[in-house]
Amino acid sequence: MAEPVADPLDRRLTGALGERTAKAIERAFGHRTVGDLLQHYPRRYARRGELTALSELAIGDDVTIVAEVRSVTDRPMRQRRGSILEVQISDGRGILTLTFFNQAWRKNDLRPGVRGVFAGKVGDYRGARQLAHPDYELFGDDDARAEPGSAEAKAWAETPIPIYPASGTMPSWKLQQALGVLLDGLGPLEDPVPAEVRTARGLIPFGEALRKVHRPESDRDWRAAHDALRFQEAFLLQTALLAQRAERAAAGATPREPGAILDGFDAALPFPLTGDQTRVGAEIADDLAEPEPMNRLVQGEVGSGKTLVAVRAMLTVAQSGGQTAFLAPTEVLAGQHLRAIASALGPDLAARLRPTLITGSMPAADRKRALLAAASGSASIVVGTHALLGDKVQFAELALVVVDEQHRFGVQQREALRLKGAAPHLLVLTATPIPRTVAMTVFGDLDVSTIAELPAGRTPIQSVLVDLAAHPGWEGRIWERMAEELAQGRQAFVVCPAIDASAKASEDDPDALAGGPDGEHADGERGVENVTDTLERLRAHPALAGRRIAALHGRMTSEQKDATMRAFAAGEIDVLVATTVIEVGVDVPNASTMVVLDADRFGVAQLHQLRGRVGRGGVPGLCLFVTRAEPGELAHERVAAVAATLDGFALAEADLELRREGDVLGRAQSGGRSSLKLLRVVRDGELIADARQAAGELLATDAGLAGHPALRRAILRRLDDDARGFLGSG
């Protein structure tokens, strides 16, 4: 075979920009190749403004002026170290001051008599108009822009200025310079979108789109570039997902039919299945009966009965000797799932199927017995954490993989577990409602089922936004209200974003960063509510005198966490002060109250999940979302949105809107380099659907992409963490 031509996008930045600049960019953003940096797109475009005469300046206007430098003064600042460079310019009809702080070196360029174009926002200092740190470009002797009103000066003023996501060490203008170097030496590029697909949609070629997104001459340029690049992003993603789906379907699976085990289980249930549980159960049964692996996502509100649906699938598999691996995100949740499954099965069936737990912190003897039970096949159901992914965990006949709360696991982890069996069926459970466009984008390789109907007996949860920024006096009432619930024989959760004062976020959830998903709170702005201090405060509170108050967090051993949860479930603890370790799956029917401190430091989905821990046992639920975020801040909007509705699907849409430029896929789900760039699922639903159809049509005639090598290479580059398994090494 001929040696493949090296793709210019795969060239290392060190060779293209030099080691110093390349290392600075890698440290700031993680970009290592030319392709990585070229996909660091501008987040917006600024305008220099129309050319303006000095006599017409208005405070606050963005202006562009053709003028001549009249005088330059460099003087020390009075109150602090450093200097101020003041440059007076004139267009012949007025005087304007340019001000630069600690940039005395600019006087080498800005000399009296030099002419140029100056752009910035007009400010006022002691009654005089000024431009602070303006953008400017000086003219040579024969520059046509030197004439006020010239077409060249007007064009320069109207050219959009790309503004990039930047860092303290790599500002936007440095990124623009680096990208200019790359574009100048780029040459022709392969277009991963087939010409017929691109032409049918009126899209410009890939190389042209890259140049126009970084060097637009007009707004029309960058808009055309965005259209092409957004479609390309959606097309690559959908092609990868559909190819993965087809590859899995081609791997034959053992059909699994329900039988006496499931019939006996259903007959013993003390309650009827809901309509949604029945429908989704039938969809799963149909999948399991096929000679190809099931790949299904079941989404449903907290408490809608997803786990019961999963147990019924496990029993169908067990009927023919197959095993199930149930992957849970935390040891607390894994232990609870094991107990819930054993309880649902009943003593006889549990003894027959031997549900078994495997976690990373088990005693050696217990772990050895559990590993033997899984490897021998005597355990039909194996529940565990990431420990299930270890090399020592083997199965006799792994037929079904159930993943609980998929957003806590990466794609590679899901696949690692599947590889322990011969094309096992896959069932993914999530209590985080997923809008259609997200399901199509993130879980495009899965069929989606929805359980929206709640079982009988679930009571509505009262949600209250406790705004301490506006009403600081309300803090005492929080604990009085909780004490009123405890006085009725009920229990309460108090959730904090950190374990102690030294932590910035919960160690149980490293993504729950202090400042929330959008980072509103700067470090040191105020203390983070934490488990250690809150526990001490509540134990000393008069309204809670005599109450049994305990802590639960990720630094405790698995035995400590399990013992604490058992005591809480048994009613031996009145108040559990915890981190987000209790976010998913923890089921204590007597818990009626949830207090979330610093609620603005959590995401929408987290808050909705936390709220779902109460109101599960027939007693009314109460959730107090406590925040000090100022009204109008994005953090405050997030909390208010959750407090305003119990509809998880409405919240999922609100979450997408509130994230704005956030990463919809999330770090764990995306597997690194596959996070979205320009594509926004909340805005681009129709575009994603169109790209999915185009990808499906292409794969129908070229399943392995042998006839589309540029597309194949682009997928491997863009989605390498997820794609190599089904597209090979290229």
C-alpha positions in Angstrom: 0.0 0.0 0.0 1.1 3.5 -0.7 2.4 5.5 2.2 -0.5 7.8 3.4 0.1 11.5 2.8 0.7 13.4 6.1 -2.3 15.6 7.0 -1.2 19.2 7.7 -3.8 19.3 10.6 -1.8 16.6 12.4 1.4 18.6 12.4 2.7 19.4 15.8 2.4 23.0 17.0 6.1 22.9 18.1 7.1 22.6 14.4 4.6 25.2 13.2 5.0 27.9 15.8 8.2 27.1 17.7 8.5 25.4 21.0 8.0 28.4 23.3 4.6 29.5 21.8 3.5 25.9 21.3 4.1 24.9 24.9 2.4 28.1 26.2 -0.7 27.1 24.1 -0.6 23.5 25.2 -0.4 24.6 28.9 -3.3 27.0 28.5 -5.7 25.0 26.3 -4.3 21.5 25.8 -3.8 22.0 22.0 -0.9 20.1 20.5 -1.5 20.0 16.8 -2.3 22.5 14.0 -5.8 21.0 13.8 -6.4 21.4 17.5 -5.5 25.1 17.4 -7.4 25.8 14.1 -10.5 24.5 15.9 -10.0 27.0 18.7 -12.7 29.2 17.2 -13.5 32.8 18.1 -16.2 33.1 20.7 -17.4 36.4 19.2 -16.4 39.1 16.8 -15.8 42.8 17.8 -16.2 45.8 15.6 -13.8 48.7 15.5 -16.8 50.9 14.7 -17.4 53.4 11.9 -14.8 56.0 11.2 -15.5 59.0 13.5 -14.4 62.6 13.6 -12.9 63.7 16.9 -15.5 66.5 17.1 -18.3 63.9 17.1 -17.1 61.6 19.8 -19.7 60.4 22.4 -18.8 58.7 25.7 -19.2 55.0 25.6 -19.1 54.7 21.8 -16.8 52.2 20.0 -15.0 54.4 17.5 -12.3 54.3 14.8 -10.3 57.4 14.1 -7.7 58.3 11.5 -5.3 60.7 13.3 -1.8 61.9 13.8 0.3 61.6 17.0 0.9 65.1 18.4 2.7 64.5 21.7 3.8 61.6 23.9 4.2 61.7 27.7 5.4 58.9 30.0 4.9 59.7 33.7 4.9 57.6 36.9 1.6 56.7 38.6 1.0 58.6 41.9 -0.7 56.0 44.1 1.0 52.8 42.8 4.0 51.5 41.1 4.2 51.7 37.3 3.8 54.4 34.6 1.2 55.9 32.4 1.8 56.6 28.8 -0.4 59.4 27.4 -0.5 60.0 23.7 -2.3 63.0 22.2 -3.7 62.5 18.7 -5.5 64.9 16.4 -7.4 64.6 13.1 -7.0 68.4 12.6 -10.4 69.2 14.2 -9.9 68.0 17.7 -7.6 66.4 20.3 -8.0 63.0 21.9 -5.8 61.2 24.5 -4.7 57.6 24.3 -3.8 56.1 27.7 -1.6 53.0 28.2 -0.8 51.6 31.7 2.7 50.1 32.2 3.4 50.0 28.4 6.1 52.7 28.1 7.6 50.7 25.2 4.8 51.9 22.9 6.5 55.4 22.7 9.0 53.8 20.3 6.2 53.4 17.8 3.9 56.3 18.7 6.1 59.2 17.9 5.0 62.7 17.1 4.1 63.0 13.4 3.2 59.3 12.9 -0.2 58.7 11.5 -2.5 55.6 12.0 -5.9 54.2 12.6 -7.0 54.0 16.3 -10.0 52.1 17.6 -11.5 51.7 21.1 -14.3 52.7 23.5 -14.5 56.4 24.3 -14.1 57.1 28.0 -14.0 60.2 30.2 -11.2 61.2 32.6 -11.5 64.5 34.5 -13.7 65.9 31.8 -11.5 64.9 28.9 -12.3 62.2 26.3 -9.8 59.3 26.1 -9.3 55.8 24.7 -7.7 53.4 27.2 -5.5 50.7 25.6 -6.9 51.2 22.1 -6.3 48.9 19.2 -4.3 50.7 16.5 -2.4 50.2 13.3 0.2 52.7 12.1 0.6 53.7 8.5 3.6 53.5 6.3 4.6 56.4 4.0 2.4 55.2 1.1 -0.5 53.6 3.1 -3.9 54.6 1.5 -5.6 54.4 4.8 -3.8 57.5 5.9 -6.4 59.7 4.2 -9.5 60.2 6.4 -12.6 58.9 4.5 -10.6 56.6 2.3 -12.1 53.3 1.2 -9.1 51.5 2.7 -9.6 53.1 6.1 -13.3 52.4 6.0 -12.7 48.7 5.2 -10.2 48.4 8.0 -12.8 49.9 10.4 -15.5 47.5 9.4 -13.5 44.3 9.4 -14.7 42.0 12.2 -12.1 41.3 14.9 -12.1 37.7 16.2 -12.1 37.5 20.0 -10.9 34.1 21.3 -11.4 32.1 24.5 -8.2 33.2 26.2 -6.1 32.8 29.3 -3.9 35.1 31.4 -0.8 33.8 29.7 -2.3 33.5 26.2 -4.5 36.5 25.4 -6.8 36.8 22.4 -4.4 38.9 20.3 -1.6 36.3 20.8 -3.9 33.5 19.7 -4.8 35.6 16.7 -1.1 36.0 15.8 -0.4 32.3 16.2 -3.5 31.4 14.1 -2.3 33.8 11.4 1.0 32.0 11.2 -0.8 28.6 10.8 -3.1 30.0 8.1 -0.3 31.5 6.1 1.5 28.1 5.9 -1.5 25.9 5.7 -2.0 24.9 2.0 -4.9 22.9 0.7 -6.9 20.7 3.0 -9.0 17.5 2.6 -12.7 18.1 3.1 -14.3 15.4 5.3 -17.8 16.3 4.1 -18.3 14.8 0.7 -18.7 17.4 -2.1 -22.2 16.3 -3.0 -23.4 16.6 0.7 -21.8 20.0 1.0 -23.1 21.3 -2.3 -26.6 20.2 -1.7 -26.6 22.5 1.4 -24.7 25.4 -0.1 -21.8 25.1 2.3 -18.3 26.5 1.6 -15.3 24.0 1.6 -13.5 23.2 4.8 -10.3 25.1 4.1 -12.2 28.2 3.1 -14.3 27.9 6.2 -11.2 27.8 8.4 -9.8 30.9 6.8 -13.0 32.8 7.0 -13.8 31.9 10.6 -10.4 33.3 11.7 -9.9 36.0 9.1 -13.3 37.3 8.1 -13.5 40.4 5.9 -17.2 40.8 6.7 -19.9 39.4 8.9 -21.0 37.3 5.9 -17.6 35.5 5.9 -17.7 34.2 9.5 -21.4 33.3 9.2 -20.8 31.2 6.1 -17.8 29.6 8.0 -20.0 28.8 11.0 -22.6 27.2 8.8 -20.0 24.9 7.2 -18.1 24.1 10.4 -21.3 23.4 12.5 -22.6 21.0 9.8 -19.2 19.3 9.6 -19.1 18.9 13.4 -22.6 17.4 13.4 -21.9 15.2 10.4 -18.7 13.7 11.9 -20.4 13.0 15.2 -23.4 11.4 13.6 -21.3 9.3 11.2 -19.3 8.0 14.1 -22.3 7.2 16.2 -24.2 5.5 13.4 -21.1 3.6 12.3 -20.6 2.4 15.9 -24.3 1.4 16.1 -24.0 -0.6 12.9 -20.8 -2.3 14.0 -22.4 -3.4 17.2 -25.5 -4.6 15.4 -23.3 -6.8 13.2 -21.8 -8.6 16.2 -24.3 -11.4 16.8 -25.7 -11.8 20.3 -27.5 -14.7 22.0 -31.3 -14.0 22.0 -32.8 -14.1 25.5 -36.4 -15.0 26.1 -38.3 -14.5 29.3 -39.5 -17.5 31.2 -40.5 -18.9 34.6 -38.1 -16.7 36.6 -39.6 -13.5 35.4 -43.2 -14.8 35.6 -42.7 -15.7 39.2 -41.1 -12.3 40.0 -44.0 -10.4 38.4 -46.6 -12.5 40.2 -45.0 -11.7 43.5 -44.8 -7.9 43.0 -46.9 -6.2 45.7 -48.0 -3.4 43.2 -48.8 -3.2 39.5 -46.3 -1.9 37.0 -47.0 1.6 35.6 -48.0 1.9 32.0 -44.6 3.3 31.1 -42.8 0.5 33.0 -44.9 -2.0 31.0 -44.2 -0.3 27.7 -40.5 0.1 28.2 -40.2 -3.4 29.6 -41.8 -4.7 26.4 -39.3 -2.7 24.3 -36.4 -4.2 26.3 -37.8 -7.7 25.9 -38.1 -7.3 22.2 -34.4 -6.1 22.0 -33.2 -9.1 24.2 -35.0 -11.5 21.9 -33.1 -10.3 18.8 -29.9 -12.0 17.6 -28.0 -8.6 17.8 -27.0 -6.7 21.0 -29.5 -4.4 22.6 -28.2 -0.8 22.9 -30.9 1.1 24.9 -31.0 4.1 27.1 -33.9 4.3 29.6 -34.4 7.8 31.0 -36.9 8.6 33.7 -37.6 10.9 36.6 -36.2 10.1 40.0 -38.4 7.4 41.5 -40.1 6.4 38.2 -39.0 2.8 38.6 -36.1 2.4 36.2 -34.3 0.0 38.4 -37.3 -2.4 38.5 -37.3 -2.4 34.7 -33.6 -3.2 34.8 -34.2 -6.1 37.3 -36.8 -7.6 35.0 -34.2 -7.5 32.1 -31.7 -9.2 34.4 -34.2 -12.0 35.1 -34.8 -12.5 31.4 -31.1 -13.0 30.9 -30.7 -15.2 33.9 -33.4 -17.5 32.6 -31.0 -18.9 30.0 -27.9 -18.8 32.2 -26.7 -15.4 31.3 -25.1 -13.0 33.8 -25.6 -9.2 34.3 -23.0 -6.7 35.3 -24.6 -3.7 37.0 -22.2 -0.6 37.0 -22.9 2.0 39.6 -21.1 5.4 40.1 -20.3 5.2 43.8 -19.8 2.5 46.5 -22.7 3.8 48.5 -25.0 3.5 45.5 -23.6 0.1 44.5 -24.3 -1.3 48.0 -27.8 0.1 48.0 -28.5 -1.3 44.6 -27.4 -4.7 45.7 -29.6 -4.6 48.8 -32.6 -3.3 46.7 -32.1 -6.0 44.1 -31.9 -8.8 46.7 -35.0 -7.4 48.5 -36.9 -7.2 45.2 -36.0 -10.8 44.3 -37.1 -12.2 47.7 -35.1 -14.9 49.7 -35.6 -17.8 47.4 -34.8 -16.1 44.1 -31.9 -14.2 45.7 -30.4 -17.5 46.9 -30.7 -18.9 43.4 -29.2 -15.9 41.5 -26.7 -14.9 44.2 -26.5 -11.1 43.6 -22.9 -10.2 44.4 -21.0 -7.0 45.1 -17.5 -6.0 43.8 -16.0 -2.7 44.9 -12.4 -1.4 45.1 -12.3 -1.3 48.9 -13.7 -4.7 49.8 -11.7 -6.9 52.2 -9.4 -9.3 50.3 -11.3 -12.4 51.4 -14.7 -11.0 50.4 -13.3 -9.8 47.1 -11.8 -13.2 46.3 -15.2 -14.9 46.9 -17.0 -12.3 44.8 -14.5 -12.7 41.9 -14.9 -16.5 42.0 -18.7 -16.2 42.0 -18.6 -14.0 38.9 -16.0 -16.1 37.1 -17.8 -19.4 37.8 -21.2 -18.1 36.8 -22.7 -18.9 40.2 -23.5 -15.2 40.6 -26.1 -14.3 38.0 -26.1 -10.6 39.0 -22.8 -8.7 39.8 -23.1 -5.2 41.1 -20.1 -2.9 41.4 -18.3 0.3 40.8 -15.4 1.0 38.5 -13.8 -2.0 40.1 -15.8 -4.2 37.7 -13.6 -2.8 34.9 -10.4 -4.4 36.4 -8.6 -7.2 34.7 -9.2 -9.7 37.5 -13.0 -9.4 37.1 -14.1 -12.1 34.7 -17.5 -13.6 33.9 -18.6 -17.0 32.8 -21.3 -15.7 30.5 -21.8 -11.9 30.6 -25.0 -11.3 28.7 -26.2 -7.9 29.9 -24.4 -4.7 31.0 -26.5 -2.2 33.0 -24.9 1.2 33.5 -26.5 3.4 36.1 -26.2 7.2 35.6 -24.3 7.1 32.4 -23.2 10.7 32.8 -20.8 9.6 35.6 -18.9 7.2 33.2 -16.9 7.7 30.0 -17.6 5.9 26.8 -14.4 3.9 27.2 -15.5 2.6 30.6 -18.8 1.5 29.2 -17.0 -0.3 26.4 -14.4 -1.9 28.7 -17.2 -3.7 30.6 -18.9 -4.9 27.4 -15.6 -6.5 26.2 -15.8 -8.9 29.2 -18.6 -10.7 27.3 -19.4 -11.9 23.8 -21.5 -9.0 22.4 -23.5 -8.5 25.6 -26.7 -6.5 25.6 -26.4 -2.9 27.0 -29.0 -1.1 29.1 -28.1 2.5 30.2 -30.2 4.1 33.0 -30.4 7.8 33.7 -32.5 10.0 36.0 -31.2 13.1 34.2 -33.9 13.9 31.6 -32.3 14.3 28.2 -33.8 16.6 25.5 -34.3 14.9 22.1 -31.4 16.8 20.5 -29.0 15.8 23.3 -30.1 12.2 23.1 -29.5 12.3 19.4 -26.1 13.9 19.8 -24.6 12.3 22.9 -26.4 8.9 22.8 -26.9 8.6 19.0 -25.8 5.0 19.1 -28.6 4.0 21.5 -32.3 3.6 21.3 -34.1 5.8 23.8 -37.0 4.8 26.1 -38.7 7.2 28.5 -40.5 6.5 31.8 -42.3 9.7 32.6 -45.1 8.2 34.8 -44.4 8.1 38.5 -45.7 5.1 40.6 -48.7 5.6 42.7 -48.1 7.0 46.2 -45.3 9.5 45.2 -46.1 12.8 46.7 -45.2 16.2 45.2 -42.1 18.0 46.6 -42.4 21.6 47.7 -39.3 23.5 46.4 -38.3 26.8 48.0 -35.6 29.2 46.9 -34.1 30.7 50.0 -32.4 33.8 48.8 -30.0 34.9 51.6 -28.5 37.7 49.4 -31.9 39.5 49.5 -33.0 38.1 52.9 -30.0 37.3 55.2 -32.4 37.0 58.2 -33.9 33.9 56.7 -31.0 31.6 57.7 -32.3 30.9 61.1 -35.7 29.9 59.7 -34.1 27.2 57.6 -33.1 25.1 60.7 -36.4 25.9 62.5 -38.3 24.6 59.5 -36.2 21.4 59.3 -36.7 20.9 63.1 -40.5 21.1 62.5 -40.2 18.2 60.1 -38.1 16.2 62.5 -40.7 16.8 65.2 -43.1 14.8 63.1 -40.8 11.8 63.2 -39.2 12.4 59.8 -35.6 12.7 58.7 -33.6 15.3 56.7 -30.6 15.6 54.4 -28.3 18.7 54.4 -26.1 18.9 51.3 -22.9 20.9 51.1 -20.6 21.4 48.1 -17.4 20.7 50.0 -16.2 18.4 52.7 -14.3 20.9 54.8 -13.1 24.5 54.7 -9.9 23.6 52.8 -11.8 22.0 49.9 -13.1 23.9 46.9 -15.6 21.2 45.9 -17.0 17.9 46.9 -14.4 15.2 46.5 -17.3 12.8 45.7 -17.9 14.8 42.5 -14.8 16.6 41.1 -17.0 18.3 38.5 -19.0 20.1 41.1 -16.5 22.9 41.2 -16.7 25.8 43.6 -18.4 28.5 41.5 -20.6 26.0 39.7 -20.4 24.9 36.1 -20.1 28.5 35.0 -17.5 29.6 37.6 -19.4 32.7 38.9 -17.6 32.7 42.3 -14.0 33.7 42.2 -11.6 32.0 44.6 -11.6 33.6 48.0 -14.8 35.6 47.4 -16.5 33.8 50.3 -16.2 30.6 52.2 -17.8 27.4 50.7 -20.4 25.7 52.9 -18.9 22.4 54.0 -19.8 19.3 55.8 -17.4 19.7 58.7 -18.4 23.2 59.7 -22.1 22.6 59.1 -22.1 19.4 61.2 -20.7 21.4 64.1 -23.1 24.3 63.6 -26.2 22.1 63.5 -25.1 20.1 66.6 -24.9 23.3 68.5 -28.2 24.8 67.2 -30.9 25.1 69.9 -33.7 24.0 67.6 -31.9 20.7 66.9 -30.9 19.9 70.5 -30.8 16.2 71.1 -31.1 15.3 67.4 -28.8 12.6 66.0 -26.7 14.3 63.3 -24.1 12.5 61.3 -21.8 13.2 58.3 -21.4 11.3 55.0 -18.7 12.1 52.4 -16.1 10.7 50.1 -13.2 10.6 52.5 -14.9 8.0 54.7 -14.1 4.4 54.1 -16.6 2.3 52.2 -17.5 0.5 55.5 -18.1 3.9 57.3 -20.2 5.1 54.4 -22.2 1.9 54.3 -22.7 1.8 58.0 -23.9 5.5 58.1 -26.4 4.9 55.2 -27.7 1.8 56.9 -28.2 3.7 60.2 -29.9 6.6 58.4 -32.2 4.2 56.5 -33.0 2.5 59.8 -34.0 5.8 61.4 -31.1 5.8 63.8 -29.9 9.2 62.4 -32.2 12.2 62.2 -30.1 14.5 60.0 -27.4 13.5 57.4 -25.0 16.2 56.5 -23.5 15.1 53.2 -21.8 15.9 49.9 -23.2 14.9 46.6 -22.4 11.2 47.4 -26.2 11.0 48.1 -27.1 12.6 44.7 -28.3 9.5 42.9 -30.2 6.4 44.0 -30.2 6.7 47.8 -33.6 5.7 49.0 -34.8 6.6 52.5 -38.7 6.7 52.4 -38.8 8.6 55.8 -36.6 11.4 54.6 -38.9 14.4 54.0 -36.6 17.4 53.9 -33.6 18.3 51.8 -31.6 21.5 52.5 -29.0 22.3 49.8 -26.5 24.9 51.0 -24.7 27.1 48.4 -27.1 25.6 45.9 -25.7 28.0 43.3 -22.5 25.9 43.3 -24.4 22.9 41.8 -25.7 22.3 38.2 -29.3 22.1 37.3 -29.2 18.3 36.9 -27.5 17.9 40.2 -30.1 20.0 42.0 -32.9 18.0 40.4 -31.3 14.7 41.4 -30.7 15.9 45.0 -34.3 17.0 45.3 -35.4 13.5 44.2 -34.0 12.0 47.5 -37.0 13.2 49.5 -40.8 12.6 49.2 -40.3 9.0 48.3 -42.3 7.3 51.1 -45.8 8.9 51.0 -44.8 11.9 53.2 -44.7 15.3 51.5 -41.3 16.4 50.4 -39.7 19.7 51.2 -36.5 21.0 49.4 -34.9 24.3 50.5 -32.4 25.6 47.9 -30.2 28.1 49.8 -28.1 30.6 47.9 -26.2 33.8 48.4 -25.9 34.5 44.7 -27.1 37.9 43.6 -30.4 38.0 41.6 -29.5 38.3 37.9 -26.4 36.2 38.2 -26.4 33.0 36.1 -25.9 31.0 39.3 -29.1 32.5 40.8 -31.0 31.8 37.6 -30.0 28.2 37.7 -31.3 27.7 41.3 -34.5 29.6 40.5 -35.2 27.5 37.5 -35.0 24.3 39.6 -37.1 25.7 42.4 -39.8 26.8 39.9 -40.6 23.3 38.5 -40.5 19.6 39.2 -40.6 18.8 35.5 -37.2 17.3 34.8 -37.6 17.5 31.0 -38.4 21.2 31.2 -35.3 21.6 33.5 -33.1 19.8 31.0 -34.0 22.3 28.3 -33.5 25.2 30.8 -30.1 23.7 31.7 -29.0 23.7 28.1 -30.0 27.3 27.7 -28.3 28.4 30.9 -25.1 26.7 30.0 -24.8 29.0 27.0 -21.3 28.2 25.8 -20.7 25.3 28.2 -19.7 21.8 27.1 -23.0 19.9 26.6 -21.2 16.6 26.5 -19.2 17.0 29.7 -15.7 15.8 30.2 -16.4 12.3 31.2 -19.0 11.6 28.5 -17.1 13.2 25.7 -13.8 11.3 26.2 -11.6 14.3 25.8 -11.4 15.8 22.3 -15.0 15.1 21.3 -16.6 18.0 23.2 -18.6 20.3 21.0 -17.0 23.3 19.4 -19.5 25.4 17.5 -22.4 23.0 17.6 -25.1 23.8 20.2 -27.7 21.0 20.7 -30.4 23.4 22.0 -30.1 25.6 18.9 -29.0 23.2 16.2 -31.6 20.4 16.5 -32.7 20.6 12.9 -29.1 20.7 11.7 -28.2 17.6 13.8 -31.2 15.7 12.4 -30.2 16.7 8.8 -26.6 15.6 9.4 -27.8 12.3 10.9 -29.9 11.6 7.8 -26.9 12.5 5.5 -24.6 10.3 7.5 -27.1 7.4 7.4 -27.4 7.6 3.6 -23.7 7.6 3.2 -23.1 4.6 5.5 -25.8 2.7 3.7 -23.6 2.6 0.7 -20.1 2.7 2.3 -20.4 1.2 5.8 -16.6 1.1 6.4 -16.0 4.6 4.9 -13.5 2.9 2.5 -14.5 5.3 -0.2 -14.4 8.4 2.0 -10.8 8.3 3.5 -10.9 12.1 4.4 -14.1 11.6 6.5 -12.6 8.5 8.1 -9.4 10.4 9.1 -11.3 13.4 10.4 -13.4 11.1 12.7 -10.3 9.5 14.0 -8.8 12.9 14.7 -11.9 14.5 16.1 -13.4 11.6 18.1 -10.4 9.4 18.6 -11.3 8.3 22.1 -14.6 7.0 21.0 -14.1 6.1 17.4 -11.0 3.9 17.2 -12.8 0.9 18.4 -15.1 0.7 15.4 -13.1 2.4 12.7 -9.7 0.8 13.4 -6.4 2.5 13.6 -6.8 4.2 10.3 
